[in-house]
Amino acid sequence: MVIGGTLIIPIHSPSTFYASLEGVLTKSEMIMTGIISSIMMSVVAIAAVFLYW
């Protein structure tokens, strides 16, 4: 649950949070990271539903 939360909402990930504070990542990069991570987690979750059940 914790790992999924940091992937789906990357602002909760300490490394991403500190990178945004230091200006390493721009806001658009943060949004793209969140979207890509959310899509990947959704694909894994859907695959798990079909494979487990």
Phi and psi in radians as a Rosetta constraint file:
Dihedral C 1 N 2 CA 2 C 2 CIRCULARHARMONIC -1.163 0.35
Dihedral N 2 CA 2 C 2 N 3 CIRCULARHARMONIC -0.745 0.35
Dihedral C 2 N 3 CA 3 C 3 CIRCULARHARMONIC -1.129 0.35
Dihedral N 3 CA 3 C 3 N 4 CIRCULARHARMONIC -0.758 0.35
Dihedral C 3 N 4 CA 4 C 4 CIRCULARHARMONIC -1.102 0.35
Dihedral N 4 CA 4 C 4 N 5 CIRCULARHARMONIC -0.665 0.35
Dihedral C 4 N 5 CA 5 C 5 CIRCULARHARMONIC -1.136 0.35
Dihedral N 5 CA 5 C 5 N 6 CIRCULARHARMONIC -0.637 0.35
Dihedral C 5 N 6 CA 6 C 6 CIRCULARHARMONIC -1.329 0.35
Dihedral N 6 CA 6 C 6 N 7 CIRCULARHARMONIC -0.402 0.35
Dihedral C 6 N 7 CA 7 C 7 CIRCULARHARMONIC -1.445 0.35
Dihedral N 7 CA 7 C 7 N 8 CIRCULARHARMONIC -0.712 0.35
Dihedral C 7 N 8 CA 8 C 8 CIRCULARHARMONIC -1.261 0.35
Dihedral N 8 CA 8 C 8 N 9 CIRCULARHARMONIC -0.742 0.35
Dihedral C 8 N 9 CA 9 C 9 CIRCULARHARMONIC -2.052 0.35
Dihedral N 9 CA 9 C 9 N 10 CIRCULARHARMONIC 1.516 0.35
Dihedral C 9 N 10 CA 10 C 10 CIRCULARHARMONIC -1.139 0.35
Dihedral N 10 CA 10 C 10 N 11 CIRCULARHARMONIC -0.226 0.35
Dihedral C 10 N 11 CA 11 C 11 CIRCULARHARMONIC -1.150 0.35
Dihedral N 11 CA 11 C 11 N 12 CIRCULARHARMONIC -0.370 0.35
Dihedral C 11 N 12 CA 12 C 12 CIRCULARHARMONIC -1.452 0.35
Dihedral N 12 CA 12 C 12 N 13 CIRCULARHARMONIC -0.171 0.35
Dihedral C 12 N 13 CA 13 C 13 CIRCULARHARMONIC -1.376 0.35
Dihedral N 13 CA 13 C 13 N 14 CIRCULARHARMONIC 2.182 0.35
Dihedral C 13 N 14 CA 14 C 14 CIRCULARHARMONIC -1.002 0.35
Dihedral N 14 CA 14 C 14 N 15 CIRCULARHARMONIC -0.727 0.35
Dihedral C 14 N 15 CA 15 C 15 CIRCULARHARMONIC -1.152 0.35
Dihedral N 15 CA 15 C 15 N 16 CIRCULARHARMONIC -0.706 0.35
Dihedral C 15 N 16 CA 16 C 16 CIRCULARHARMONIC -1.206 0.35
Dihedral N 16 CA 16 C 16 N 17 CIRCULARHARMONIC -0.676 0.35
Dihedral C 16 N 17 CA 17 C 17 CIRCULARHARMONIC -1.096 0.35
Dihedral N 17 CA 17 C 17 N 18 CIRCULARHARMONIC -0.828 0.35
Dihedral C 17 N 18 CA 18 C 18 CIRCULARHARMONIC -1.178 0.35
Dihedral N 18 CA 18 C 18 N 19 CIRCULARHARMONIC -0.601 0.35
Dihedral C 18 N 19 CA 19 C 19 CIRCULARHARMONIC -1.127 0.35
Dihedral N 19 CA 19 C 19 N 20 CIRCULARHARMONIC -0.652 0.35
Dihedral C 19 N 20 CA 20 C 20 CIRCULARHARMONIC -1.265 0.35
Dihedral N 20 CA 20 C 20 N 21 CIRCULARHARMONIC -0.603 0.35
Dihedral C 20 N 21 CA 21 C 21 CIRCULARHARMONIC -1.148 0.35
Dihedral N 21 CA 21 C 21 N 22 CIRCULARHARMONIC -0.662 0.35
Dihedral C 21 N 22 CA 22 C 22 CIRCULARHARMONIC -1.429 0.35
Dihedral N 22 CA 22 C 22 N 23 CIRCULARHARMONIC -0.129 0.35
Dihedral C 22 N 23 CA 23 C 23 CIRCULARHARMONIC 1.486 0.35
Dihedral N 23 CA 23 C 23 N 24 CIRCULARHARMONIC 0.217 0.35
Dihedral C 23 N 24 CA 24 C 24 CIRCULARHARMONIC -1.234 0.35
Dihedral N 24 CA 24 C 24 N 25 CIRCULARHARMONIC -0.720 0.35
Dihedral C 24 N 25 CA 25 C 25 CIRCULARHARMONIC -1.871 0.35
Dihedral N 25 CA 25 C 25 N 26 CIRCULARHARMONIC 2.382 0.35
Dihedral C 25 N 26 CA 26 C 26 CIRCULARHARMONIC -1.465 0.35
Dihedral N 26 CA 26 C 26 N 27 CIRCULARHARMONIC 2.982 0.35
Dihedral C 26 N 27 CA 27 C 27 CIRCULARHARMONIC -1.110 0.35
Dihedral N 27 CA 27 C 27 N 28 CIRCULARHARMONIC -0.674 0.35
Dihedral C 27 N 28 CA 28 C 28 CIRCULARHARMONIC -1.166 0.35
Dihedral N 28 CA 28 C 28 N 29 CIRCULARHARMONIC -0.624 0.35
Dihedral C 28 N 29 CA 29 C 29 CIRCULARHARMONIC -1.174 0.35
Dihedral N 29 CA 29 C 29 N 30 CIRCULARHARMONIC -0.635 0.35
Dihedral C 29 N 30 CA 30 C 30 CIRCULARHARMONIC -1.115 0.35
Dihedral N 30 CA 30 C 30 N 31 CIRCULARHARMONIC -0.737 0.35
Dihedral C 30 N 31 CA 31 C 31 CIRCULARHARMONIC -1.151 0.35
Dihedral N 31 CA 31 C 31 N 32 CIRCULARHARMONIC -0.756 0.35
Dihedral C 31 N 32 CA 32 C 32 CIRCULARHARMONIC -1.123 0.35
Dihedral N 32 CA 32 C 32 N 33 CIRCULARHARMONIC -0.690 0.35
Dihedral C 32 N 33 CA 33 C 33 CIRCULARHARMONIC -1.073 0.35
Dihedral N 33 CA 33 C 33 N 34 CIRCULARHARMONIC -0.753 0.35
Dihedral C 33 N 34 CA 34 C 34 CIRCULARHARMONIC -1.121 0.35
Dihedral N 34 CA 34 C 34 N 35 CIRCULARHARMONIC -0.742 0.35
Dihedral C 34 N 35 CA 35 C 35 CIRCULARHARMONIC -1.150 0.35
Dihedral N 35 CA 35 C 35 N 36 CIRCULARHARMONIC -0.815 0.35
Dihedral C 35 N 36 CA 36 C 36 CIRCULARHARMONIC -1.113 0.35
Dihedral N 36 CA 36 C 36 N 37 CIRCULARHARMONIC -0.757 0.35
Dihedral C 36 N 37 CA 37 C 37 CIRCULARHARMONIC -1.116 0.35
Dihedral N 37 CA 37 C 37 N 38 CIRCULARHARMONIC -0.697 0.35
Dihedral C 37 N 38 CA 38 C 38 CIRCULARHARMONIC -1.134 0.35
Dihedral N 38 CA 38 C 38 N 39 CIRCULARHARMONIC -0.739 0.35
Dihedral C 38 N 39 CA 39 C 39 CIRCULARHARMONIC -1.122 0.35
Dihedral N 39 CA 39 C 39 N 40 CIRCULARHARMONIC -0.758 0.35
Dihedral C 39 N 40 CA 40 C 40 CIRCULARHARMONIC -1.109 0.35
Dihedral N 40 CA 40 C 40 N 41 CIRCULARHARMONIC -0.759 0.35
Dihedral C 40 N 41 CA 41 C 41 CIRCULARHARMONIC -1.141 0.35
Dihedral N 41 CA 41 C 41 N 42 CIRCULARHARMONIC -0.640 0.35
Dihedral C 41 N 42 CA 42 C 42 CIRCULARHARMONIC -1.153 0.35
Dihedral N 42 CA 42 C 42 N 43 CIRCULARHARMONIC -0.727 0.35
Dihedral C 42 N 43 CA 43 C 43 CIRCULARHARMONIC -1.109 0.35
Dihedral N 43 CA 43 C 43 N 44 CIRCULARHARMONIC -0.756 0.35
Dihedral C 43 N 44 CA 44 C 44 CIRCULARHARMONIC -1.116 0.35
Dihedral N 44 CA 44 C 44 N 45 CIRCULARHARMONIC -0.730 0.35
Dihedral C 44 N 45 CA 45 C 45 CIRCULARHARMONIC -1.134 0.35
Dihedral N 45 CA 45 C 45 N 46 CIRCULARHARMONIC -0.740 0.35
Dihedral C 45 N 46 CA 46 C 46 CIRCULARHARMONIC -1.172 0.35
Dihedral N 46 CA 46 C 46 N 47 CIRCULARHARMONIC -0.717 0.35
Dihedral C 46 N 47 CA 47 C 47 CIRCULARHARMONIC -1.090 0.35
Dihedral N 47 CA 47 C 47 N 48 CIRCULARHARMONIC -0.681 0.35
Dihedral C 47 N 48 CA 48 C 48 CIRCULARHARMONIC -1.142 0.35
Dihedral N 48 CA 48 C 48 N 49 CIRCULARHARMONIC -0.675 0.35
Dihedral C 48 N 49 CA 49 C 49 CIRCULARHARMONIC -1.060 0.35
Dihedral N 49 CA 49 C 49 N 50 CIRCULARHARMONIC -0.820 0.35
Dihedral C 49 N 50 CA 50 C 50 CIRCULARHARMONIC -1.264 0.35
Dihedral N 50 CA 50 C 50 N 51 CIRCULARHARMONIC -0.574 0.35
Dihedral C 50 N 51 CA 51 C 51 CIRCULARHARMONIC -1.392 0.35
Dihedral N 51 CA 51 C 51 N 52 CIRCULARHARMONIC -0.622 0.35
Dihedral C 51 N 52 CA 52 C 52 CIRCULARHARMONIC -1.378 0.35
Dihedral N 52 CA 52 C 52 N 53 CIRCULARHARMONIC -0.647 0.35
